[in-house]
Every structure is written in structure tokens, then in C-alpha cells.
Amino acid sequence: MTVTVVSPHGGSVKARQALSDRFCSRLSTNDFLNRRVVSYQGNRKTPGLRWMKYKEGFSGALVAHLIAQENPCAVLDPFAGMCTAPLIAAGLGRRATGIEIMPVGIRAGMALAQAANGLSRNDFDKHASDLKNAIRTEDSASGLAFPHVRITKGAFSDRTEQEIARARRFLANMRDEGVRAVLDLACMSVLEEASYTRKDGQYLRWDRRADRPLRASVDLGHISSFNAALERKIDEITTDFDRLREQFGGGRPSLVNGSCLELLKDIPDGEFDMVITSPPYANRYDYTRTYALELAWMGFGQDAFSDLRQKMLSATVENKTKRDALAEFYGTHREAFDRAVRMYDGQCAIREVLNILEDRRDELSNRNVLRLIEQYFFEMALVISELGRIVCPGGVVIMVNDNVQYHGEELPVDFILSDFAEMAGFRCSTIWHLARGKGNSSQQMARFGRQELRKCVYRWVRRDDG
Ligand SMILES: C[S@@+](CC[C@H](N)C(=O)[O-])C[C@H]1O[C@@H](n2cnc3c(N)ncnc32)[C@H](O)[C@@H]1O
């Protein structure tokens, strides 16, 4: 297979073409990999994993398939999302660790791990039935109102606010922490459905009935009441309960809430023989916006939102550079950091795209995309540099990611990250691409023509000599 790189602006493609010539022989398709399996869609019917719709996730079936193929002892996911990879790996008896910066995902993973490993069915049934009764009462529940932040104001009707407040009061008075974690997850996971909002890639989409000024709005049609949605969710959890043990009951994963840009540093050399992960894509999706309701539910205040956004891997135009802060954080133990600097600086395809975009700075819809691209790849270089240290010789990294384009210029994320991996001591064995890639946005298509962007799963093997 050959891939011819084209710049719609007539800019240089030399570096990207060289990268493509080097890696295109590793591109292949794989019958198992399709859109369903590499996305959350594959979890829609999976007991436990269907409780929280983490739209950016991959399926448990993908993780189980990869573990069956590679047979690892110790699995890490440094961008664990709702903890799919560590939950499945631990369920299969592997030592498993997940690092995730969004507390929403960690809360979901912990509740599921707990439900599968020792929570009493009787206790759950009793409290679930009490919660159902509590939300049906019509008394007021002052003092436990939903803790709104700016971005969530007006998300619920008055009636829904009251229903949510009753559920919050019930949870606040519960003593059984294990059951509370599961019921709390049940409530958190139906907030969107009962709201005037929907997650939509980069933003929350708002219904015009919302009580707030809106620049753009849609008609979401029927919106479920919180009570009805919660009762359905509790029934779903009840149905799943006895099947959890078989899938996730093999052990508890270690789930850590924090930034892998900092936490990887403390992991000993060669600690894992498999990494299964999917970092945020370089596509401007802002998780702190789309998960605003869930974060507010957890008590995140206004300042906590911006702190979290800045700590996440840079993938939005709002992210400021963390490079100096990371250099300071690494201090004198900075071998991995210095290697990341060399990896990033030695990668000419990123520079090539940045040069073209810098020349057309005035045409960009947002000039901060330049900073986004620089920071995204630098931070990914740091993560991959650390993986080169903590994955043992012969160990593998499997990474799911999409290519992106800005202003018509494609960034071959698959080849760039695989180049980083080879600089960090891995051999890129395969880049599986889905049979159908991702179309560019309608605006980009109108300006630069149709361009299909590869959606890929990479496999890197740690060399013995790296
Ligand atoms: C594509 S999602 C991964 C979803 C996951 N595979 C699953 O199945 O749920 C990327 C995740 O990376 C997380 N993330 C972003 N920056 C991070 C950081 N610095 N450290 C750890 N996790 C981070 C995001 O919050 C998001 O959940």
C-alpha cells in the first residue's frame, strides 16, 4: 500500500511523505477491528460497561480480544476513561492499573469493580428499592440542590431539579459506601438524559427549552424525567448484577485519579508487559465541557473545572503550554523528559504542518490550534518516552487513535506517534486501520474536498535493546 501525501495549499509534504513511505508497509486491516469494537458502541449491551455511556471509550470486547492475543501478566491504561481496560484485564486475572484524570471515569470504574467483587445483592436490592421510593415522594429537599456551575445552569426543568435534589438527599444519608457508590453512579449516568443537553463532540448541545441565553439550540424532542430514567437505570443494574462476577470478578484493578503526565514518572522500569490505551484525540474535544453535568454532580466548582482542563493532555484550543511546568516537575530525574524533547524536536512532519499553518495564520478559525498541535505532540512524546521505560522488553503497547486535519492539512497521527515509539525503544509492528476512515467536517470538505482520515489501532513491541 502506498500513501501519497497532498497539501491543499501547495505546501511542502516532504517530511510527511518520508514518514508515510517508512510506515505505510505496516498498515493493514484486521477483520476483528471495526467501528463498533473500537468505540463505546460495542459496550451497549455489555453488563456493567453499559451503565455509564462514556462516549469516548472503546469496548470491553476489544480489550478481551487483545488480552487473549498477547497473554500479558500486567496491564496498564494511562488514559483509562471509564476504566474499561483495567476492569476487563483484572476480571481476566491480570494485574491491572488505570490512570485517569477525569474523576467521573474513575468513579464509574470503582463502582463497577466494587459491585463485581463482593457487594451483597441483598443490600443492593434493599437500598435500590428505598431510593426508588424516596424519589417518588413529593416532599421538598432543600439544601441538596444540584450544585450548578456556570456551564450547567438551566440544564434541568424545575421538576427535574426537585427530583435530583431528592436523590441527592437520599445518597447523602446512606451509610453503606459500596452500595452508595453504585447508586451514585446510577444517578450520575442519567443526568444527561434528563437534561436539556446532549454531548456532541466538542460541545454540549442545548435544547431551546433550557432557561438560559443560547447562541444555538436544537429540539431534543421528548426528554425523560430524572425519576423515570433513574428507575430504568436501577433496573438495568439489577439485571446485570449477577453477571458482573463472571466478567469483572477476577480481581480489583488499581484505579488512580490523576494525570499520567505526572504519575508515569513514579512507575518502576519494566513494570508492565502490556499497555492498552486510547489517548484523547487531537480533535479539540473538551471533556470538561461535555461532562460538565457529571463533574458538577460530583461537586466540581468553577475553578476546579479550569484546573482540570489545563491538567488534561492538551487537545483543545484553550490548553496553555505545560512544558515548563513538566520540566520543573521532572527536576533532575529527567531522562524520560529529555528524551521526549529530542523525540519531539526530531519529528519533522509536525514542523512541516505547523509551518504551513503559521503562513496561513490569518485564515485559521482559531490560531490557538498551532499551540494545540505543538502541545499535543510534545505531551504524547513524553507519555511514549515513559512507556518506553516502564514496558518490559518484549512487552506491547496497543493504542487506538484517529488522524486529524487542520485547515485541510492532514496530521498523520498514526505515523508520528509510531515514529516517537521507535525513538523510545519500540518497534512498530502493525498499524491496523479501519476499513472506513473518518470523513472530514462539512466545512472542511466544502473548502478542501473530501478527505478520509485514518482511524487506527497501533501495535508497538518493546525491543530488547532499546
Ligand atoms: C479516548 S478517552 C479513553 C477512554 C477509555 N479507553 C475507555 O474505554 O473509557 C481518553 C481519556 O484520557 C483522559 N485524559 C486526558 N488527559 C489525561 C491525563 N493527563 N492523564 C490521564 N488521563 C487523561 C480523558 O479524561 C479521557 O477519559
PDBQT file of the ligand as one rigid body, heavy atoms in Angstrom, charges set to zero:
ROOT
HETATM    1  C1  LIG A 501     -10.302   8.402  24.449  1.00  0.00    +0.000 C 
HETATM    2  S1  LIG A 501     -10.587   8.502  26.163  1.00  0.00    +0.000 S 
HETATM    3  C2  LIG A 501     -10.206   6.890  26.716  1.00  0.00    +0.000 C 
HETATM    4  C3  LIG A 501     -11.438   6.094  27.030  1.00  0.00    +0.000 C 
HETATM    5  C4  LIG A 501     -11.153   4.694  27.554  1.00  0.00    +0.000 C 
HETATM    6  N1  LIG A 501     -10.391   3.905  26.609  1.00  0.00    +0.000 N 
HETATM    7  C5  LIG A 501     -12.454   3.969  27.880  1.00  0.00    +0.000 C 
HETATM    8  O1  LIG A 501     -12.714   2.915  27.319  1.00  0.00    +0.000 OA
HETATM    9  O2  LIG A 501     -13.239   4.517  28.655  1.00  0.00    +0.000 OA
HETATM   10  C6  LIG A 501      -9.204   9.436  26.705  1.00  0.00    +0.000 C 
HETATM   11  C7  LIG A 501      -9.179   9.660  28.211  1.00  0.00    +0.000 C 
HETATM   12  O3  LIG A 501      -7.962  10.295  28.568  1.00  0.00    +0.000 OA
HETATM   13  C8  LIG A 501      -8.237  11.087  29.724  1.00  0.00    +0.000 C 
HETATM   14  N2  LIG A 501      -7.115  12.016  29.932  1.00  0.00    +0.000 N 
HETATM   15  C9  LIG A 501      -6.865  13.198  29.332  1.00  0.00    +0.000 A 
HETATM   16  N3  LIG A 501      -5.743  13.744  29.800  1.00  0.00    +0.000 NA
HETATM   17  C10 LIG A 501      -5.248  12.882  30.734  1.00  0.00    +0.000 A 
HETATM   18  C11 LIG A 501      -4.089  12.882  31.564  1.00  0.00    +0.000 A 
HETATM   19  N4  LIG A 501      -3.212  13.898  31.537  1.00  0.00    +0.000 N 
HETATM   20  N5  LIG A 501      -3.902  11.828  32.380  1.00  0.00    +0.000 NA
HETATM   21  C12 LIG A 501      -4.776  10.797  32.431  1.00  0.00    +0.000 A 
HETATM   22  N6  LIG A 501      -5.911  10.761  31.673  1.00  0.00    +0.000 NA
HETATM   23  C13 LIG A 501      -6.131  11.769  30.832  1.00  0.00    +0.000 A 
HETATM   24  C14 LIG A 501      -9.561  11.725  29.371  1.00  0.00    +0.000 C 
HETATM   25  O4  LIG A 501     -10.208  12.205  30.512  1.00  0.00    +0.000 OA
HETATM   26  C15 LIG A 501     -10.293  10.560  28.712  1.00  0.00    +0.000 C 
HETATM   27  O5  LIG A 501     -11.080   9.874  29.635  1.00  0.00    +0.000 OA
ENDROOT
TORSDOF 0
